[in-house]
Amino acid sequence: MTSSQDFSDQPGNDPVEQSQWERFGVDTSAPHSARVYDYWLGGKTNFPPDRAMGQAIEQAIPSIKAMAKENRAFQGRAVRFLAQEQGIRQFLDLGTGIPTSPNTHEIAEAVSPGTRVVYVDNDPIVLAHARALMVSTPGSHTTYIHADLGKPAELFADPALTSTLDLDQPVGLLLIAVLMLIADQDDPWAKVAELRDALPSGSCIALTHPTQDFDPEGVDKVAQAARQGGMTLVPRSREEVTRFFDGWELIEPGVSPVMAWRPDGEPPADPTAAYYWGAVARKK
C-alpha cells in the first residue's frame, strides 16, 4: 500500500482532492476507463475529464449507464454460478477497476466463506483503493496485485498470487469489460491464451466485451470519442469474442448478450439492450 490515507468516500471533484490523488501518481487531467465506468455506475472516484468523457459517450448511446449496470450484473451471476455450480473456491479478477459493492470476494464468500480472491489492476487509483478490496470474512483471503494483465508470466510469478492461489486447483478467471482496452495489434487473444494455459483443468473463465454488433453507428461514435480523449476502446464482434475461449468448453448458453446469460427471473424483453457479449467457459 502506498499510504494509509483513505480516499474512498471523497467525491472526486474538489481541486484539493485532485492534488492528493496526483501525489499517488493518478493523472486527473485525462479520462481513464476505470473512472469513466465508475461514473456510469454512480461512484465517487471520478474527475471532470472522466465525467466529460462519460457524458460524451452517453450522447452517442443514451442508455450507456444502464448497460454498465447490466455488465456488472453479469459479473455477479457468473461468480455465483462458478462458486455454486462449478465449485470454484479461488478467483483471479483481472482489470478489477474501482471497488463497487458487491465485489467478487463478497459474491463468492456468500456462497463459500473459504474463498480466495486475487484482484489485479495497473491503475494507481485502484491501488489506493485496494484496502477496501481486502476486507474478507474469517477463513477467506483476498489480496491485490498492481500488475499488467498483458504480462501473464510476470503475473503468475508474483509471490502475492502464488501465496494466495493454489495453481494446482481450479481457478475462476474474470475478464470483465477489460479486453477492449487492448488494441488488435497487441494481440489480446494471445495474451488471454497465455492466461488460460497457466490454469489447471477444471478452471473457468468469465468474460464480457463491448460490441458493435447491436448498434454499429452508435458504438463507432463511442470508439471515436474514446480515441479523441486518448483512450483505447476496441469493440469486437461475436466471432472475435468467441476466439478468447479457444480450446475451452463453453457453458450454456455460450457467447450471448450479457442480459441473456442465465438471467435472474424472467428473460429480458430485449437481450441486446446492453451492448456486451458475455460467456463462461471451462477447461477440460
TILUM-589961 format. One record per residue: residue in one letter; residue number from 1; x, y, z of N, C-alpha, C in turn. Coordinates in steps of 0.001 Angstrom, whole numbers. Layout:
<recs>
mido;koltor;nX;nY;nZ;caX;caY;caZ;cX;cY;cZ
A;NUM;X;Y;Z;X;Y;Z;X;Y;Z
...
</recs>
This chain:
<recs>
mido;koltor;nX;nY;nZ;caX;caY;caZ;cX;cY;cZ
M;1;835;-1187;0;0;0;0;883;1255;0
T;2;450;2247;-736;1249;3448;-807;1003;4383;370
S;3;-126;4260;1038;-435;5127;2161;-1600;4549;2928
S;4;-1715;4957;4187;-2857;4512;4977;-4038;5455;4833
Q;5;-3846;6589;4125;-4949;7527;3966;-6023;6918;3101
D;6;-7274;7128;3451;-8403;6533;2740;-9168;7621;2008
F;7;-9230;7526;667;-9958;8493;-137;-11300;7961;-590
S;8;-11728;6804;-102;-12846;6101;-729;-14167;6854;-661
D;9;-14350;7766;288;-15626;8443;409;-15617;9837;-210
Q;10;-14523;10240;-865;-14447;11583;-1410;-15053;11620;-2797
P;11;-15685;12732;-3159;-16491;12772;-4366;-15723;12981;-5655
G;12;-14429;13275;-5653;-13678;13340;-6886;-13871;14606;-7691
N;13;-14321;15712;-7043;-14486;16937;-7816;-13904;18155;-7114
D;14;-13119;17950;-6076;-12501;19019;-5319;-11053;19175;-5796
P;15;-10619;20414;-6168;-9241;20595;-6624;-8206;20122;-5617
V;16;-8486;20294;-4322;-7546;19829;-3300;-7451;18316;-3339
E;17;-8618;17678;-3467;-8618;16219;-3534;-7878;15735;-4773
Q;18;-8073;16438;-5905;-7381;16042;-7128;-5867;16084;-6919
S;19;-5384;17096;-6227;-3943;17182;-5996;-3475;16048;-5089
Q;20;-4334;15609;-4164;-3980;14466;-3315;-3829;13207;-4157
W;21;-4776;12980;-5071;-4688;11811;-5936;-3446;11880;-6814
E;22;-3127;13081;-7302;-1970;13235;-8183;-680;12857;-7481
R;23;-617;13051;-6171;580;12639;-5418;735;11125;-5414
F;24;-354;10428;-5687;-315;8967;-5759;-59;8481;-7191
G;25;276;9398;-8079;577;9016;-9450;-643;8948;-10349
V;26;-1771;9489;-9892;-3004;9467;-10683;-3067;10723;-11550
D;27;-3196;10534;-12859;-3348;11648;-13786;-4817;12025;-13849
T;28;-5178;13124;-13205;-6585;13542;-13173;-6927;14486;-14319
S;29;-5955;14763;-15196;-6178;15712;-16282;-6753;15056;-17527
A;30;-6735;13720;-17580;-7224;12995;-18746;-8186;11906;-18288
P;31;-9142;11529;-19129;-10093;10483;-18730;-9417;9131;-18620
H;32;-9945;8301;-17734;-9445;6939;-17557;-10637;5997;-17561
S;33;-10472;4853;-18219;-11604;3936;-18402;-12236;3513;-17084
A;34;-11410;3208;-16062;-11956;2749;-14783;-12797;3838;-14122
R;35;-12346;5100;-14270;-13089;6190;-13633;-14340;6560;-14430
V;36;-14286;6426;-15756;-15492;6638;-16558;-16546;5603;-16184
Y;37;-16113;4357;-16053;-17028;3276;-15665;-17587;3534;-14270
D;38;-16730;4024;-13365;-17165;4372;-12013;-18247;5454;-12068
Y;39;-18058;6420;-12950;-19062;7485;-13112;-20392;6909;-13573
W;40;-20362;6016;-14553;-21607;5418;-15049;-22322;4616;-13974
L;41;-21548;3987;-13089;-22151;3179;-12031;-22587;4007;-10825
G;42;-22368;5323;-10885;-22777;6189;-9787;-21746;6282;-8684
G;43;-20488;5951;-8987;-19430;6005;-7986;-18939;7422;-7728
K;44;-17977;7523;-6809;-17475;8828;-6371;-16056;9118;-6847
T;45;-15366;8126;-7358;-13964;8320;-7700;-13832;8588;-9190
N;46;-14230;9788;-9594;-14083;10230;-10968;-13922;11742;-10971
F;47;-13306;12253;-12026;-12939;13660;-12105;-13567;14300;-13338
P;48;-13508;15629;-13457;-14169;16285;-14585;-13865;15681;-15958
P;49;-12606;15330;-16289;-12379;14717;-17607;-13078;13366;-17766
D;50;-13191;12613;-16672;-13883;11318;-16733;-15373;11523;-16981
R;51;-15935;12486;-16276;-17361;12745;-16445;-17649;13312;-17831
A;52;-16737;14163;-18337;-16916;14708;-19681;-16902;13586;-20720
M;53;-15966;12631;-20562;-15913;11504;-21479;-17171;10646;-21337
G;54;-17568;10377;-20095;-18764;9577;-19865;-19998;10205;-20485
Q;55;-20088;11537;-20387;-21241;12238;-20949;-21185;12269;-22474
A;56;-19966;12372;-23038;-19825;12345;-24498;-20269;10996;-25053
I;57;-19897;9934;-24364;-20314;8598;-24786;-21818;8436;-24607
E;58;-22335;9035;-23557;-23778;8942;-23297;-24586;9649;-24379
Q;59;-24007;10676;-25002;-24696;11343;-26102;-24852;10406;-27289
A;60;-23823;9550;-27508;-23894;8588;-28613;-24801;7419;-28274
I;61;-24749;6991;-26991;-25567;5855;-26541;-26226;6271;-25222
P;62;-27429;6839;-25277;-28069;7380;-24065;-28247;6368;-22940
S;63;-28325;5092;-23259;-28563;4082;-22218;-27266;3456;-21693
I;64;-26134;4112;-21890;-24852;3503;-21532;-24746;3213;-20035
K;65;-25331;4042;-19187;-25262;3779;-17741;-25990;2484;-17393
A;66;-27152;2280;-17996;-27889;1034;-17755;-27099;-157;-18280
M;67;-26417;30;-19395;-25609;-1062;-19951;-24466;-1431;-19010
A;68;-23811;-419;-18427;-22725;-689;-17488;-23235;-1493;-16293
K;69;-24424;-1179;-15842;-25002;-1914;-14712;-25356;-3348;-15104
E;70;-25803;-3548;-16345;-26097;-4910;-16812;-24810;-5730;-16915
N;71;-23739;-5101;-17352;-22455;-5779;-17412;-22008;-6194;-16014
R;72;-22192;-5299;-15064;-21845;-5601;-13674;-22731;-6729;-13129
A;73;-23987;-6731;-13519;-24900;-7785;-13058;-24474;-9143;-13606
F;74;-23996;-9182;-14847;-23466;-10434;-15400;-22341;-10955;-14519
Q;75;-21453;-10061;-14102;-20338;-10491;-13257;-20849;-11171;-11994
G;76;-21848;-10593;-11366;-22396;-11194;-10159;-22976;-12572;-10417
R;77;-23732;-12715;-11509;-24323;-14015;-11823;-23243;-15040;-12157
A;78;-22216;-14613;-12893;-21146;-15533;-13278;-20368;-16017;-12068
V;79;-20045;-15119;-11146;-19296;-15521;-9955;-20119;-16483;-9109
R;80;-21407;-16185;-8936;-22264;-17096;-8179;-22334;-18461;-8852
F;81;-22467;-18468;-10173;-22524;-19727;-10913;-21236;-20530;-10716
L;82;-20108;-19872;-10823;-18836;-20578;-10679;-18672;-21136;-9269
A;83;-19103;-20375;-8273;-18961;-20832;-6890;-19973;-21939;-6568
Q;84;-21221;-21762;-6994;-22276;-22709;-6631;-22251;-23972;-7478
E;85;-22120;-23812;-8797;-22313;-24949;-9697;-21014;-25555;-10224
Q;86;-19937;-24806;-10178;-18654;-25343;-10635;-17695;-25612;-9482
G;87;-18087;-25227;-8278;-17263;-25488;-7104;-15964;-24710;-7058
I;88;-15920;-23570;-7743;-14700;-22747;-7743;-14563;-22054;-6388
R;89;-13382;-22188;-5818;-13118;-21609;-4496;-11982;-20591;-4516
Q;90;-11480;-20262;-5713;-10459;-19232;-5823;-10624;-18517;-7162
F;91;-10446;-17204;-7124;-10718;-16357;-8279;-9545;-15430;-8546
L;92;-9324;-15181;-9832;-8338;-14207;-10290;-9099;-13180;-11120
D;93;-9238;-11979;-10573;-10061;-10927;-11161;-9126;-9904;-11808
L;94;-9023;-9949;-13137;-8091;-9087;-13866;-8814;-7856;-14415
G;95;-8204;-6693;-14196;-8863;-5458;-14572;-9951;-5120;-13585
T;96;-9585;-5193;-12320;-10539;-5058;-11214;-11355;-3783;-11277
G;97;-10687;-2671;-11554;-11365;-1387;-11533;-11600;-884;-10119
I;98;-12277;227;-10024;-12556;845;-8731;-13608;18;-7996
P;99;-13373;-290;-6728;-14304;-1162;-5996;-15745;-652;-6044
T;100;-16643;-1553;-6398;-18083;-1263;-6439;-18804;-2464;-5849
S;101;-19369;-2304;-4671;-20009;-3431;-3995;-21300;-3842;-4712
P;102;-21543;-5172;-4802;-20714;-6242;-4268;-19539;-6579;-5183
N;103;-18366;-6710;-4591;-17174;-7099;-5322;-17108;-8625;-5415
T;104;-16149;-9104;-6195;-16042;-10544;-6440;-15977;-11343;-5154
H;105;-15149;-10907;-4216;-14995;-11703;-2994;-16271;-11718;-2162
E;106;-17045;-10623;-2200;-18290;-10578;-1445;-19315;-11559;-2027
I;107;-19374;-11627;-3353;-20315;-12536;-4004;-19913;-13985;-3742
A;108;-18612;-14278;-3925;-18147;-15655;-3764;-18240;-16116;-2319
E;109;-17920;-15241;-1387;-17932;-15631;25;-19347;-15860;541
A;110;-20338;-15263;-117;-21722;-15537;264;-22089;-16990;-21
V;111;-21369;-17590;-985;-21571;-18999;-1309;-20650;-19874;-472
S;112;-19369;-19480;-402;-18371;-20270;318;-17398;-19347;1037
P;113;-17484;-19270;2378;-16604;-18367;3137;-15122;-18696;3045
G;114;-14759;-19823;2475;-13339;-20158;2348;-12703;-19686;1063
T;115;-13372;-18807;333;-12900;-18380;-979;-11645;-17522;-887
R;116;-10784;-17674;-1907;-9588;-16838;-2037;-9704;-16043;-3336
V;117;-9366;-14753;-3267;-9502;-13881;-4428;-8250;-13027;-4577
V;118;-7730;-12986;-5807;-6648;-12061;-6158;-7206;-11065;-7167
Y;119;-7129;-9790;-6808;-7510;-8713;-7714;-6255;-8172;-8388
V;120;-6371;-7830;-9665;-5226;-7306;-10416;-5659;-6095;-11224
D;121;-4883;-5017;-11125;-5099;-3844;-11954;-3776;-3091;-12035
N;122;-3669;-2179;-12987;-2434;-1395;-13104;-2692;97;-12989
D;123;-3826;458;-12400;-4186;1866;-12240;-3870;2310;-10815
P;124;-3082;3384;-10637;-2752;3850;-9281;-3963;4141;-8416
I;125;-5076;4564;-9033;-6255;4889;-8240;-6877;3623;-7647
V;126;-6760;2503;-8355;-7239;1233;-7816;-6317;778;-6691
L;127;-5021;991;-6871;-4062;664;-5809;-4410;1416;-4525
A;128;-4753;2700;-4643;-5097;3484;-3464;-6365;2979;-2793
H;129;-7237;2337;-3567;-8481;1794;-3025;-8330;340;-2563
A;130;-7173;-251;-2769;-7046;-1699;-2608;-7399;-2173;-1202
R;131;-7192;-1337;-209;-7506;-1755;1151;-8976;-2159;1287
A;132;-9856;-1448;567;-11279;-1784;614;-11547;-3146;-14
L;133;-10691;-3550;-961;-10877;-4836;-1629;-10437;-6002;-759
M;134;-9642;-5735;274;-9032;-6820;1023;-9741;-7108;2338
V;135;-10962;-6637;2480;-11761;-6956;3659;-12550;-8221;3348
S;136;-12179;-9324;3975;-12847;-10593;3696;-13317;-11230;4990
T;137;-14094;-12274;4858;-14630;-12949;6031;-13585;-13884;6626
P;138;-13747;-14281;7892;-12795;-15213;8504;-12678;-16495;7679
G;139;-11450;-16934;7474;-11209;-18147;6704;-10994;-17898;5233
S;140;-11312;-16698;4767;-11098;-16340;3373;-9838;-15483;3268
H;141;-9378;-15292;2044;-8183;-14477;1848;-8321;-13700;556
T;142;-8097;-12393;627;-8202;-11517;-527;-6965;-10649;-602
T;143;-6399;-10521;-1798;-5240;-9656;-1957;-5324;-8923;-3281
Y;144;-4478;-7914;-3433;-4458;-7080;-4622;-3041;-7024;-5163
I;145;-2901;-7145;-6482;-1600;-7042;-7141;-1659;-5902;-8144
H;146;-692;-5018;-8057;-580;-3929;-9025;264;-4450;-10181
A;147;-388;-4862;-11275;317;-5519;-12373;-451;-5318;-13666
D;148;173;-5747;-14766;-381;-5589;-16100;-849;-6942;-16613
L;149;-2124;-7066;-16967;-2632;-8348;-17462;-1985;-8724;-18791
G;150;-1348;-7763;-19448;-653;-8042;-20693;694;-8731;-20502
K;151;1060;-8978;-19236;2325;-9660;-18940;2031;-10864;-18037
P;152;1391;-11890;-18593;945;-13029;-17770;2078;-13742;-17033
A;153;3238;-13894;-17650;4339;-14611;-17000;4748;-13913;-15712
E;154;4838;-12588;-15750;5186;-11833;-14538;4084;-11960;-13492
L;155;2849;-11922;-13946;1727;-12015;-13012;1741;-13340;-12264
F;156;1899;-14451;-12986;1832;-15763;-12344;3085;-16087;-11532
A;157;4128;-15265;-11672;5320;-15446;-10841;5295;-14566;-9597
D;158;4288;-13729;-9471;4215;-12795;-8346;3952;-13567;-7048
P;159;4785;-13381;-6021;4594;-14100;-4753;3225;-13856;-4118
A;160;2654;-12663;-4335;1328;-12386;-3758;269;-13284;-4385
L;161;443;-13616;-5654;-505;-14523;-6307;-255;-15959;-5872
T;162;1000;-16395;-5924;1293;-17795;-5622;1072;-18137;-4158
S;163;1103;-17141;-3281;830;-17415;-1867;-664;-17385;-1549
T;164;-1464;-16882;-2477;-2914;-16789;-2264;-3665;-17879;-3009
L;165;-3275;-18145;-4245;-3961;-19133;-5073;-3130;-20399;-5203
D;166;-3796;-21525;-5179;-3164;-22817;-5432;-3393;-23137;-6908
L;167;-2348;-22996;-7711;-2489;-23160;-9148;-2551;-24622;-9576
D;168;-2598;-25517;-8612;-2887;-26917;-8910;-4378;-27217;-8791
Q;169;-5141;-26226;-8313;-6587;-26371;-8143;-7301;-25391;-9063
P;170;-8559;-25698;-9443;-9275;-24829;-10386;-9371;-23377;-9916
V;171;-9268;-22498;-10882;-9324;-21049;-10648;-10419;-20460;-11532
G;172;-11142;-19491;-11011;-12098;-18736;-11809;-11437;-17453;-12285
L;173;-11191;-17353;-13576;-10538;-16178;-14168;-11615;-15224;-14673
L;174;-11568;-13978;-14203;-12547;-12969;-14597;-11881;-11913;-15471
L;175;-12450;-11695;-16648;-12008;-10640;-17559;-13256;-9858;-17959
I;176;-13690;-8989;-17061;-14960;-8287;-17229;-14716;-6897;-17816
A;177;-15129;-6717;-19065;-15038;-5419;-19748;-13646;-4805;-19607
V;178;-12624;-5578;-19950;-11261;-5067;-19866;-10486;-5256;-21162
L;179;-10819;-6286;-21938;-10024;-6590;-23126;-10209;-5570;-24239
M;180;-11257;-4757;-24176;-11439;-3712;-25188;-10376;-2624;-25066
L;181;-9603;-2651;-23976;-8537;-1672;-23781;-7234;-2095;-24447
I;182;-7222;-3280;-25063;-6036;-3793;-25749;-6305;-3775;-27248
A;183;-5475;-3054;-27997;-5657;-2932;-29440;-5366;-4255;-30139
D;184;-5935;-4429;-31318;-5726;-5658;-32082;-4250;-5926;-32337
Q;185;-3486;-4875;-32616;-2080;-5080;-32939;-1274;-5594;-31753
D;186;-1816;-5465;-30554;-1157;-6012;-29359;-1631;-7417;-29044
D;187;-2463;-7981;-29899;-2911;-9374;-29855;-3473;-9795;-28494
P;188;-4647;-9268;-28121;-5250;-9676;-26850;-5557;-11167;-26795
W;189;-5794;-11811;-27966;-6106;-13240;-27982;-4904;-14062;-27498
A;190;-3700;-13666;-27887;-2504;-14375;-27431;-2308;-14179;-25935
K;191;-2599;-12995;-25437;-2445;-12735;-24000;-3433;-13571;-23187
V;192;-4671;-13667;-23665;-5662;-14480;-22955;-5293;-15957;-23046
A;193;-4768;-16390;-24185;-4341;-17786;-24325;-3245;-18116;-23316
E;194;-2331;-17184;-23091;-1271;-17419;-22110;-1840;-17512;-20700
L;195;-2832;-16695;-20415;-3502;-16774;-19115;-4206;-18124;-18960
R;196;-4927;-18540;-19997;-5642;-19818;-19937;-4677;-20982;-19736
D;197;-3546;-20933;-20457;-2588;-22040;-20397;-1967;-22198;-19009
A;198;-1952;-21128;-18230;-1347;-21180;-16903;-2271;-21783;-15856
L;199;-3533;-22041;-16229;-4519;-22524;-15265;-4747;-24020;-15423
P;200;-5053;-24709;-14322;-5236;-26167;-14374;-6614;-26570;-14898
S;201;-6757;-27850;-15190;-8061;-28392;-15612;-9113;-28103;-14547
G;202;-10338;-27857;-15022;-11424;-27520;-14106;-11565;-26030;-13877
S;203;-10571;-25256;-14326;-10662;-23798;-14201;-11721;-23262;-15154
C;204;-12212;-22068;-14857;-13232;-21432;-15685;-12836;-19994;-15982
I;205;-13337;-19488;-17093;-13138;-18083;-17448;-14495;-17449;-17663
A;206;-14695;-16278;-17076;-15897;-15473;-17303;-15436;-14167;-17923
L;207;-16052;-13812;-19047;-15542;-12695;-19833;-16701;-11908;-20421
T;208;-16574;-10586;-20422;-17513;-9747;-21165;-16713;-8801;-22049
H;209;-17363;-8343;-23125;-16672;-7458;-24057;-17708;-6607;-24785
P;210;-17486;-5289;-24862;-18419;-4456;-25627;-18353;-4796;-27111
T;211;-19481;-4602;-27786;-19585;-4992;-29186;-20306;-3933;-30003
Q;212;-19966;-3893;-31281;-20664;-3039;-32227;-21802;-3774;-32911
D;213;-21967;-5057;-32608;-22916;-5895;-33339;-24365;-5406;-33243
F;214;-24732;-4788;-32139;-26129;-4424;-31923;-26460;-2995;-32357
D;215;-25421;-2163;-32494;-25619;-758;-32880;-24310;-235;-33467
P;216;-23999;-600;-34704;-22709;-227;-35285;-22446;1283;-35272
E;217;-23441;2072;-35610;-23233;3522;-35693;-22964;4126;-34319
G;218;-23789;3766;-33335;-23612;4328;-32002;-22289;3923;-31381
V;219;-21924;2663;-31505;-20678;2180;-30900;-19467;2764;-31619
D;220;-19581;2997;-32936;-18492;3649;-33655;-18262;5054;-33124
K;221;-19327;5767;-32806;-19198;7107;-32225;-18507;7036;-30859
V;222;-18832;6002;-30096;-18191;5826;-28787;-16692;5593;-28956
A;223;-16321;4711;-29870;-14909;4426;-30097;-14169;5686;-30550
Q;224;-14821;6495;-31397;-14203;7743;-31849;-14024;8708;-30687
A;225;-15029;8820;-29836;-14925;9712;-28679;-13800;9274;-27752
A;226;-13662;7980;-27572;-12577;7466;-26726;-11219;7809;-27326
R;227;-11065;7599;-28629;-9790;7916;-29282;-9458;9394;-29143
Q;228;-10452;10245;-29313;-10222;11681;-29189;-9798;12060;-27776
G;229;-10234;11264;-26798;-9855;11505;-25404;-8581;10788;-25001
G;230;-7919;10145;-25962;-6661;9468;-25666;-6825;8082;-25080
M;231;-8023;7476;-25188;-8276;6147;-24654;-8380;5124;-25781
T;232;-7894;3912;-25508;-8107;2796;-26419;-9410;2111;-26042
L;233;-10301;1956;-26996;-11552;1246;-26755;-11916;534;-28060
V;234;-11746;-785;-28066;-11961;-1567;-29277;-13171;-2482;-29084
P;235;-14322;-2148;-29674;-15452;-3088;-29640;-15142;-4265;-30555
R;236;-15709;-5439;-30229;-15414;-6618;-31047;-16686;-7412;-31317
S;237;-16660;-8128;-32439;-17806;-8918;-32874;-17915;-10198;-32057
R;238;-19039;-10879;-32206;-19246;-12157;-31508;-18157;-13151;-31884
E;239;-17806;-13210;-33153;-16754;-14130;-33591;-15425;-13809;-32934
E;240;-15092;-12524;-32856;-13828;-12127;-32234;-13821;-12431;-30742
V;241;-14962;-12232;-30090;-15053;-12532;-28657;-14959;-14038;-28430
T;242;-15583;-14821;-29284;-15541;-16282;-29138;-14109;-16810;-29195
R;243;-13244;-16148;-29939;-11839;-16587;-30041;-11126;-16581;-28689
F;244;-11579;-15754;-27764;-10925;-15701;-26445;-11096;-17010;-25666
F;245;-12044;-17841;-26075;-12328;-19077;-25353;-11758;-20314;-26060
D;246;-10948;-20121;-27082;-10461;-21239;-27900;-9920;-22384;-27051
G;247;-10427;-23595;-27325;-9938;-24786;-26643;-10639;-25095;-25336
W;248;-11477;-24193;-24855;-12230;-24420;-23625;-13688;-24713;-23960
E;249;-14357;-25382;-23057;-15752;-25777;-23260;-16693;-24663;-22820
L;250;-17402;-24081;-23787;-18357;-23025;-23469;-19538;-23612;-22708
I;251;-19916;-22953;-21639;-21053;-23377;-20828;-22309;-22696;-21360
E;252;-23387;-23453;-21438;-24647;-22903;-21968;-25041;-21633;-21212
P;253;-25499;-20606;-21940;-25879;-20573;-23354;-24778;-20114;-24305
G;254;-23520;-20276;-23940;-22431;-19878;-24820;-22236;-18375;-24849
V;255;-21645;-17881;-25926;-21407;-16440;-26071;-22739;-15770;-26396
S;256;-23219;-14991;-25437;-24567;-14424;-25504;-24526;-12953;-25113
P;257;-25558;-12189;-25476;-25686;-10857;-24882;-25693;-11000;-23356
V;258;-24999;-10119;-22655;-24854;-10309;-21203;-26202;-10424;-20493
M;259;-27204;-9725;-20982;-28513;-9773;-20324;-29186;-11136;-20499
A;260;-28750;-11888;-21516;-29378;-13181;-21796;-28616;-14343;-21178
W;261;-27492;-14056;-20523;-26703;-15133;-19947;-27247;-15475;-18554
R;262;-27986;-16589;-18479;-28561;-17090;-17225;-29158;-15958;-16366
P;263;-30138;-15249;-16903;-30698;-14117;-16149;-31433;-14572;-14904
D;264;-31446;-13705;-13917;-32273;-13927;-12734;-33712;-13569;-13103
G;265;-34647;-14439;-12807;-36042;-14153;-13131;-36344;-14360;-14597
E;266;-37309;-13595;-15111;-37751;-13740;-16493;-36685;-13263;-17471
P;267;-36589;-13905;-18633;-35650;-13436;-19661;-35956;-11997;-20052
P;268;-34947;-11210;-20397;-35184;-9812;-20764;-35979;-9707;-22064
A;269;-36826;-8687;-22158;-37617;-8482;-23363;-36712;-8204;-24561
D;270;-35635;-7450;-24331;-34675;-7147;-25397;-33275;-7454;-24882
P;271;-32781;-8671;-25084;-31479;-9048;-24540;-30305;-8283;-25143
T;272;-30522;-7624;-26287;-29430;-6868;-26907;-29425;-5402;-26478
A;273;-30189;-5064;-25446;-30244;-3679;-24985;-28952;-3226;-24320
A;274;-28118;-4164;-23906;-26777;-3849;-23382;-25769;-4375;-24396
Y;275;-24913;-3503;-24877;-24044;-3851;-25997;-22771;-4568;-25550
Y;276;-22947;-5709;-24901;-21816;-6535;-24477;-22110;-7992;-24812
W;277;-21089;-8696;-25287;-21132;-10164;-25294;-20561;-10665;-23984
G;278;-21053;-11789;-23516;-20533;-12400;-22299;-20630;-13899;-22379
A;279;-19727;-14579;-21681;-19768;-16042;-21657;-18907;-16559;-20521
V;280;-19127;-17834;-20207;-18312;-18580;-19247;-17886;-19868;-19935
A;281;-16624;-20243;-19758;-16115;-21487;-20345;-15271;-22223;-19315
R;282;-15109;-23525;-19535;-14404;-24408;-18598;-13270;-25142;-19304
K;283;-12158;-25275;-18612;-11022;-26020;-19144;-11205;-27492;-18815
K;284;-11169;-28342;-19827;-11397;-29770;-19624;-10210;-30408;-18904
</recs>
